[in-house]
Amino acid sequence: MKKRKVLAVLLAGIMAAGALTGCSQSSGSSEGESSDSAKGEVYYLNFKPEADEYWQELAETYTEETGVPVTVLTAASGEYEKTLKSEMAKTNAPTLFQVNGPVGLASWKDYCYDLKDSAIAGELTDDSFALMDGDKMAGIAYVIENYGIIYNKALLEKAGYTADDITNFDSLKKVVEDITARKDELGFSAFTSAGMDGSSDWRFKTHLANLPIYYEYKDEGIDNTDAIKGTYLDNYRQIWDLYINNATCEPTEISTKTADDATAEFVTEEAVFYQNGTWEYNNIADIGDENLGILPIYIGVEGEENQGVCTGTENYWCVNAKASEEDIQATLDFMNWCVTSDEGVEAMCKDMGFVIPFKSNLESENTLVNEANKYLEEGKTPVSWNFSTMPSEEWKNGVGSALTAYAADQTDENWEKVVTAFVDGWATEAAAAK
């Protein structure tokens, strides 16, 4: 757990450093990586659909400046691993891709070039942002993010509350159920739809599922396991019940609801609360920065009043070791340019709204990032991202299917199927991965 705590705490340092650093140094390749590598090409398989426009623009800018061709392909939401497998089987495979952490790395470690001596490794603010495979630096985090329960301050106030009224699960439940009781009078619901189609289900089978995992790891003093106990699955149930029974749609409808549905419901002020992260800022900014806030995800654990929002990363850049030497060098140059040039840093920090774990980080203009950082400033403990230890995508899908079935018929028997998918499924998938 120590490394995860370091990562979370360092976010505050990164933000402070960004404010002092201002704009980064000059454009182009940094010392240690040659600009003579214009012979190569870069093919980036991007994980983030919401950032596609900016990566396309950045690639075009880099090609104009250096003559190096840069192609960016963005995988559809929830389809990254499938797309990566398909693209890696092709002759012209991605030269730059990403893994989500140790579990993702296990499948791709033979494809990962050692970044230990690269110029971009020297730009990291701390070694904890490197993903190691023994002595090899297999990946480098390129963004630190937060997620929680995003809320509309104006709507919450219209309902008679502020964020100060919500400090734990019990107080959240009280506010949410009161809004539901008065939704016809108020003209809005408490939560957006908890969509369980492929574009949205990751918010619950992965991000929400992180909370019971985090607290179990915290109790056990571990940072991964081959056999999850499910100690906090009753807590998982009560927050899930709160989401699906106080939303813009009936629980039986969530299997067809999408990420776009939830975003639209929030932007059009049909709901106060919306579980998502800082990456969603550009899609919801139309409601006004003054109306945007973010709460921790409270699940009813003792002491959660001192909990902050979920803070971490599942975004590690990896360079394809099986690419040609020219393409590897071109890719290393491009990565380094992204985090050292004015154009690259501006695009990542301002346009994409990233907090980047590099010396060049700029003070964020992303309101959700700044709202999340207030918890750090108040001394709250961030919840680490532990879902990179989930044993497989199959495990997530099993949990997601069980959650959807339970939502349609909320019996103890159906919840036991969620528990089985969570606990037994974890053990099965962990064993299969060995």
C-alpha positions as MATLAB code, in Angstrom:
seq = 'MKKRKVLAVLLAGIMAAGALTGCSQSSGSSEGESSDSAKGEVYYLNFKPEADEYWQELAETYTEETGVPVTVLTAASGEYEKTLKSEMAKTNAPTLFQVNGPVGLASWKDYCYDLKDSAIAGELTDDSFALMDGDKMAGIAYVIENYGIIYNKALLEKAGYTADDITNFDSLKKVVEDITARKDELGFSAFTSAGMDGSSDWRFKTHLANLPIYYEYKDEGIDNTDAIKGTYLDNYRQIWDLYINNATCEPTEISTKTADDATAEFVTEEAVFYQNGTWEYNNIADIGDENLGILPIYIGVEGEENQGVCTGTENYWCVNAKASEEDIQATLDFMNWCVTSDEGVEAMCKDMGFVIPFKSNLESENTLVNEANKYLEEGKTPVSWNFSTMPSEEWKNGVGSALTAYAADQTDENWEKVVTAFVDGWATEAAAAK';
ca = [
       0.000    0.000    0.000;
       2.906    2.370    0.556;
       3.490    3.028   -3.134;
      -0.181    3.823   -3.717;
      -0.223    6.215   -0.782;
       2.868    7.920   -2.145;
       1.208    8.258   -5.552;
      -1.888    9.847   -4.068;
      -0.006   12.243   -1.836;
       2.303   13.252   -4.638;
      -0.642   14.578   -6.610;
      -0.697   17.576   -4.326;
       2.993   18.106   -4.959;
       2.539   17.810   -8.689;
      -0.158   20.459   -8.677;
       1.952   22.797   -6.594;
       4.975   22.225   -8.779;
       2.861   22.867  -11.862;
       1.871   26.267  -10.575;
       5.520   27.209  -10.143;
       6.799   25.627  -13.310;
       4.576   27.453  -15.763;
       5.198   26.686  -19.401;
       7.635   23.955  -20.232;
      10.941   24.250  -21.981;
      11.566   24.474  -25.708;
       9.937   22.277  -28.333;
      11.512   19.241  -29.906;
      13.577   16.367  -28.604;
      15.275   16.709  -25.266;
      18.888   15.906  -24.566;
      19.450   12.170  -24.620;
      17.123   11.423  -27.559;
      18.191   12.276  -31.065;
      16.139   14.383  -33.448;
      17.903   12.510  -36.264;
      15.330    9.733  -35.888;
      12.975   11.332  -38.435;
      13.370    8.131  -40.462;
      10.951    6.352  -38.141;
       7.197    6.532  -37.704;
       4.873    6.621  -34.696;
       1.618    4.692  -34.363;
      -0.207    5.456  -31.124;
      -3.143    3.331  -29.988;
      -4.998    5.753  -27.732;
      -7.063    4.513  -24.787;
      -9.112    7.675  -24.205;
     -11.970    8.416  -26.637;
     -12.649   11.746  -24.931;
      -9.140   12.928  -25.851;
      -9.104   11.700  -29.459;
      -9.577   15.129  -31.037;
      -6.631   16.577  -29.147;
      -4.316   13.645  -29.907;
      -5.146   13.944  -33.606;
      -4.283   17.648  -33.530;
      -1.105   17.023  -31.554;
       0.009   14.326  -33.981;
      -0.532   16.696  -36.899;
       1.445   19.449  -35.158;
       4.350   17.108  -34.427;
       4.470   15.876  -38.018;
       4.478   19.449  -39.317;
       7.355   20.361  -36.999;
       9.521   17.265  -37.418;
       8.445   15.489  -40.586;
       7.857   12.311  -38.569;
       4.529   10.650  -39.453;
       2.328   10.106  -36.395;
      -0.837    8.022  -36.645;
      -3.326    7.957  -33.775;
      -6.006    5.287  -33.582;
      -8.469    5.565  -30.709;
     -10.146    2.439  -29.398;
     -13.849    2.559  -28.612;
     -14.804    2.783  -24.943;
     -14.439   -0.613  -23.285;
     -12.766   -2.104  -26.372;
      -9.117   -1.211  -25.792;
      -7.743   -4.657  -24.993;
      -9.624   -6.226  -27.891;
      -8.375   -3.527  -30.262;
      -4.810   -3.839  -28.970;
      -4.770   -7.593  -29.602;
      -6.080   -7.057  -33.115;
      -3.644   -4.259  -33.978;
      -0.613   -5.994  -32.481;
      -1.233   -8.953  -34.809;
      -0.809   -6.715  -37.861;
       2.398   -6.010  -39.766;
       2.258   -2.310  -38.905;
       1.528   -2.691  -35.208;
       1.266    0.200  -32.720;
       4.626    1.561  -31.601;
       3.033    3.250  -28.585;
       0.284    1.613  -26.536;
      -0.809    1.385  -22.928;
      -1.494   -1.082  -20.139;
      -3.540   -0.504  -16.995;
      -0.991   -1.716  -14.443;
       0.509   -5.016  -13.270;
      -2.336   -7.232  -14.503;
      -2.395   -5.649  -17.950;
       1.379   -5.746  -18.089;
       1.396   -9.507  -17.551;
      -0.159   -9.965  -21.006;
       2.137   -7.533  -22.819;
       5.450   -7.472  -20.945;
       7.287   -9.177  -23.819;
       6.250   -6.276  -26.052;
       7.472   -3.569  -23.680;
      10.703   -1.736  -24.459;
      12.824   -0.854  -21.433;
      12.267    2.862  -20.810;
      14.762    3.101  -17.961;
      17.342    5.124  -19.893;
      14.874    7.127  -21.973;
      14.643   10.908  -21.750;
      10.997   10.780  -20.700;
      11.915    8.640  -17.681;
      14.086   11.525  -16.531;
      11.070   13.839  -16.670;
       9.061   11.885  -14.074;
       8.532   13.630  -10.756;
       8.832   10.344   -8.868;
       9.834    6.753   -9.633;
       6.484    5.514   -8.297;
       4.945    6.603  -11.605;
       7.003    3.995  -13.477;
       5.592    0.510  -14.049;
       8.361   -1.985  -13.432;
       8.814   -5.552  -14.640;
      11.707   -6.643  -12.464;
      14.564   -4.306  -13.379;
      12.898   -3.249  -16.633;
      10.851   -0.032  -16.775;
       8.014   -1.428  -18.849;
       5.707    1.573  -18.698;
       5.380    5.178  -17.602;
       2.204    6.796  -16.260;
       1.191    9.770  -18.359;
      -1.804   11.061  -16.411;
      -3.007   11.079  -12.814;
      -6.783   11.232  -12.462;
      -9.580   11.413   -9.915;
     -13.089   10.059   -9.820;
     -16.013   10.222   -7.442;
     -19.589   11.483   -7.452;
     -19.705   14.594   -9.613;
     -22.553   16.904   -8.618;
     -24.362   20.024   -9.766;
     -24.005   22.608   -7.003;
     -26.962   24.705   -8.178;
     -29.354   21.745   -8.250;
     -28.140   20.509   -4.879;
     -28.797   23.961   -3.409;
     -32.224   24.052   -5.071;
     -32.967   20.842   -3.172;
     -31.925   22.607    0.043;
     -28.443   21.176    0.536;
     -24.745   21.810    0.013;
     -21.773   19.458   -0.111;
     -21.177   20.203    3.581;
     -24.312   18.199    4.331;
     -22.767   15.068    2.800;
     -19.883   13.567    4.758;
     -20.584    9.827    4.735;
     -22.952    7.227    3.308;
     -25.764    7.885    5.775;
     -25.864   11.605    4.991;
     -25.591   10.924    1.255;
     -28.505    8.473    1.486;
     -30.607   11.001    3.388;
     -30.083   13.699    0.749;
     -30.556   11.342   -2.189;
     -33.779    9.792   -0.901;
     -35.184   13.216   -0.052;
     -34.535   14.386   -3.614;
     -36.240   11.253   -4.931;
     -39.273   11.857   -2.725;
     -39.562   15.398   -4.135;
     -38.366   14.801   -7.707;
     -41.662   15.843   -9.314;
     -41.669   19.061   -7.326;
     -37.960   19.716   -7.921;
     -37.951   18.728  -11.586;
     -34.892   16.477  -11.394;
     -33.713   13.131  -10.040;
     -30.863   12.357   -7.669;
     -28.618   10.187   -9.911;
     -28.077    9.868  -13.623;
     -28.745    6.434  -15.114;
     -26.292    3.702  -14.141;
     -25.860    2.475  -17.699;
     -24.634   -1.099  -17.993;
     -23.936   -1.264  -21.710;
     -20.297   -1.525  -22.797;
     -19.768    2.246  -22.941;
     -20.747    2.779  -19.313;
     -20.580   -0.423  -17.240;
     -16.900    0.133  -16.380;
     -18.053    2.873  -14.015;
     -19.598    0.237  -11.750;
     -17.959   -3.147  -12.407;
     -14.535   -1.473  -12.211;
     -14.558    1.997  -10.632;
     -17.290    1.429   -8.053;
     -15.950   -2.062   -7.357;
     -12.649   -0.421   -6.432;
     -14.125    0.786   -3.132;
     -14.738   -2.606   -1.460;
     -11.358   -3.769   -2.781;
      -9.597   -0.686   -1.415;
     -11.011   -1.131    2.070;
     -10.269   -4.860    2.139;
      -6.674   -4.254    1.031;
      -6.390   -1.542    3.667;
      -7.576   -3.944    6.389;
      -5.258   -6.706    5.245;
      -2.239   -4.442    4.672;
      -1.810   -5.689    1.090;
      -1.876   -4.211   -2.397;
      -3.015   -7.282   -4.364;
      -4.397  -10.763   -3.819;
      -5.244  -14.002   -5.589;
      -8.253  -14.527   -3.296;
     -10.487  -11.572   -2.466;
     -12.632  -12.138    0.644;
     -15.466   -9.757   -0.192;
     -15.449   -8.182    3.280;
     -17.144   -5.000    2.076;
     -19.592   -6.375   -0.478;
     -22.585   -5.448    1.698;
     -21.323   -1.876    1.404;
     -21.016   -2.307   -2.349;
     -24.646   -3.416   -2.390;
     -25.962   -0.428   -0.484;
     -24.260    2.168   -2.699;
     -25.405    0.269   -5.810;
     -28.963    0.190   -4.430;
     -28.773    3.931   -3.834;
     -27.633    4.578   -7.409;
     -30.190    2.432   -9.205;
     -33.253    3.172   -7.064;
     -32.875    6.962   -7.104;
     -32.083    7.609  -10.746;
     -33.541    9.050  -13.938;
     -34.637    5.583  -15.091;
     -36.022    2.397  -13.633;
     -33.470   -0.219  -12.485;
     -34.827   -2.615  -15.124;
     -33.741   -0.204  -17.881;
     -30.036    0.127  -17.092;
     -28.912   -2.667  -19.431;
     -29.691   -0.409  -22.398;
     -28.496    2.883  -20.962;
     -25.197    4.277  -22.270;
     -22.439    6.600  -21.116;
     -23.836    9.254  -23.459;
     -27.226    8.931  -21.780;
     -25.741    9.629  -18.349;
     -23.696   12.563  -19.628;
     -26.706   14.084  -21.364;
     -28.863   13.668  -18.249;
     -26.292   15.523  -16.183;
     -25.700   18.328  -18.692;
     -29.436   18.913  -19.187;
     -29.878   19.028  -15.406;
     -32.089   15.969  -15.125;
     -30.002   14.751  -12.176;
     -27.818   16.137   -9.396;
     -25.265   13.323   -9.073;
     -23.136   11.515  -11.668;
     -20.403    8.999  -10.875;
     -17.464    9.727  -13.150;
     -14.019   11.305  -13.198;
     -11.941   14.344  -14.000;
     -11.533   13.125  -17.593;
     -15.218   13.909  -18.158;
     -14.771   17.643  -17.593;
     -14.857   18.772  -21.227;
     -18.103   16.866  -21.797;
     -19.981   18.470  -18.893;
     -18.385   21.918  -18.647;
     -21.434   23.530  -20.248;
     -23.242   23.588  -16.903;
     -20.633   26.109  -15.726;
     -17.510   25.762  -13.611;
     -19.285   27.440  -10.706;
     -21.786   24.560  -10.635;
     -19.334   21.653  -10.747;
     -18.221   19.757   -7.662;
     -17.082   16.244   -6.813;
     -17.754   14.110   -3.729;
     -16.001   10.986   -2.480;
     -17.868    7.729   -3.107;
     -19.152    6.859    0.346;
     -20.150    3.220    0.946;
     -20.723    3.176    4.711;
     -17.311    2.267    6.097;
     -16.262    3.474    9.532;
     -14.125    6.592    9.326;
     -15.057    7.433    5.725;
     -15.631   11.042    6.775;
     -11.855   11.366    6.369;
     -11.858    9.859    2.879;
     -11.027   11.813   -0.249;
     -11.836   11.000   -3.855;
     -10.328    8.095   -5.781;
      -6.907    9.162   -7.075;
      -4.500    7.271   -9.298;
      -3.868    6.009  -12.798;
      -4.451    3.034  -15.053;
      -2.721    4.746  -17.954;
       0.861    3.606  -18.559;
       2.566    4.305  -21.881;
       4.514    1.372  -23.295;
       6.742    1.300  -26.379;
       6.549   -1.726  -28.645;
       9.889   -3.521  -28.295;
       9.154   -5.504  -31.457;
       9.011   -2.383  -33.637;
      12.014   -1.359  -35.752;
      14.833    0.599  -34.104;
      13.869    3.656  -36.143;
      10.241    3.472  -35.062;
      11.187    2.909  -31.432;
      13.415    5.978  -31.468;
      10.765    8.045  -33.243;
       8.243    6.971  -30.620;
      10.548    7.829  -27.721;
      11.124   11.251  -29.250;
       7.399   11.836  -29.692;
       6.608   10.832  -26.090;
       9.289   13.114  -24.742;
       8.120   15.992  -26.928;
       4.591   15.543  -25.574;
       5.764   16.179  -22.001;
       8.497   18.773  -22.612;
       7.387   20.963  -25.535;
       5.079   23.937  -25.130;
       2.644   22.444  -27.629;
       2.592   19.003  -26.049;
       2.269   20.150  -22.453;
      -0.381   22.711  -23.353;
      -2.425   20.045  -25.133;
      -2.139   17.511  -22.314;
      -2.611   19.864  -19.364;
      -5.012   22.413  -20.837;
      -6.906   20.830  -23.737;
      -7.102   17.288  -22.337;
      -7.288   18.526  -18.757;
      -4.657   16.066  -17.519;
      -2.530   16.242  -14.411;
       0.721   14.787  -15.740;
       3.377   13.232  -13.463;
       6.199   15.117  -15.169;
       8.280   18.171  -14.277;
       6.414   20.225  -16.889;
       2.937   19.836  -15.359;
       0.840   23.008  -15.500;
      -1.698   24.205  -12.974;
      -4.956   22.655  -14.066;
      -7.840   24.515  -15.667;
     -10.004   21.448  -15.076;
     -12.466   22.453  -12.355;
     -13.008   18.843  -11.309;
      -9.266   18.385  -10.726;
      -9.164   21.486   -8.559;
     -12.290   20.428   -6.661;
     -10.745   17.000   -6.057;
      -7.549   18.562   -4.783;
      -9.448   20.408   -2.067;
      -9.778   17.097   -0.240;
      -6.001   16.742   -0.242;
      -5.661   20.287    1.062;
      -8.076   19.412    3.882;
      -5.959   16.403    4.814;
      -8.409   13.780    3.547;
      -6.937   10.413    2.517;
      -7.331    9.665   -1.201;
      -8.698    6.262   -2.179;
      -6.034    4.481   -4.227;
      -6.824    2.884   -7.577;
      -6.720   -0.853   -6.965;
      -8.667   -2.037   -9.989;
      -5.456   -2.641  -11.908;
      -5.190   -5.711   -9.640;
      -8.543   -7.104  -10.816;
      -7.672  -10.497  -12.286;
      -9.110  -10.103  -15.791;
     -11.626   -8.454  -18.085;
     -13.668  -11.645  -17.818;
     -13.931  -11.097  -14.061;
     -15.216   -7.564  -14.591;
     -17.762   -8.789  -17.119;
     -18.996  -11.442  -14.712;
     -19.497   -8.853  -11.979;
     -21.172   -6.483  -14.428;
     -23.618   -9.106  -15.641;
     -24.509  -10.046  -12.070;
     -25.033   -6.379  -11.109;
     -27.372   -5.900  -14.068;
     -29.394   -9.003  -13.244;
     -29.643   -7.960   -9.602;
     -30.848   -4.470  -10.564;
     -33.757   -6.010  -12.453;
     -34.769   -8.187   -9.474;
     -33.260   -6.995   -6.199;
     -33.437  -10.163   -4.110;
     -30.888  -11.560   -1.662;
     -30.580  -14.582   -3.937;
     -29.584  -12.401   -6.877;
     -27.133  -10.430   -4.762;
     -25.461  -13.701   -3.800;
     -24.767  -14.143   -7.514;
     -22.916  -10.823   -7.443;
     -20.915  -12.061   -4.444;
     -20.139  -15.316   -6.241;
     -18.995  -13.474   -9.361;
     -16.853  -11.171   -7.210;
     -15.238  -13.690   -4.864;
     -15.274  -17.051   -6.647;
     -14.776  -15.408  -10.018;
     -11.694  -13.612   -8.691;
     -10.113  -16.857   -7.483;
     -10.894  -18.631  -10.766;
      -9.524  -15.871  -12.977;
      -6.450  -15.347  -10.788;
      -5.641  -19.064  -10.996;
      -6.174  -19.089  -14.768;
      -3.719  -16.227  -15.190;
      -0.878  -18.200  -13.601;
];
